[in-house]
Amino acid sequence: VQLQACGGGLVQAGGSLRLSCGASGSISSFNPMAWYRQAPGKERELVARIISGATPVYADSVKSRFTISRDNAKNAMYLQMNSLKPEDTAVYYCNAISFRGLMKTDYWGQGTEVTVSS
């Protein structure tokens, strides 16, 4: 399965963007799925994580502004980003984990760039 992230772009502070992560196959067995981001000169960090049937988890810096969701029927995951700030500027990556027995597989999308201007 391949993941492809899209929806990034240039937006002014206070604006909104919706990122999408499409999968080439079924995501129903993927748990968790997540969005990470990496700003220039910084380490990759978790933005939000979603597990089917559980409450999503968010980084403190994005709580109440970002919403993660998934649509298993469409094999897609989304990140709605509102009230964007310049510090949200980063490359955003989607991630999915699957388990088959004891074997864990990590899938990563190619990243989509988000730039928030002040």
Secondary structure, 3 states (H helix, E strand, C coil): CCEEEECCEEEECCCCEEEEEEECCCCCCCCCEEEEEECCCCCCEEEEEECCCCCCEECCCCCCCEEEEEEHHHCEEEEEECCCCHHHCEEEEEEEEEEECCEEEEEECCCEEEEEEC
